Amino acid sequence: MLMTLRLSDEEADALRHRADRESRSMQDVARQAVREYVENHSRAELLDQVLDEELPRYAEALERLGQCST
């Protein structure tokens, strides 16, 4: 899929600097950043979903543990 990415001058300069430091293209660095962003947020959403589904099941035990430590 073809996409145009508009960056501010500061963003473009930062991307160019990072790409130069890594001897990579700006496109390669930007694509990796998008992959990492999607992966990290997908993981966080999955963790939130699991916690929402499983925490109520253990709520009473967690409450008791909290009372023991005080």
Secondary structure by P-SEA (a helix, b strand, c coil): cbbbbbbcaaaaaaaaaaaaaacccaaaaaaaaaaaaaaaaaaaaaaaaaaaaccccaaaaaaaaaaaac
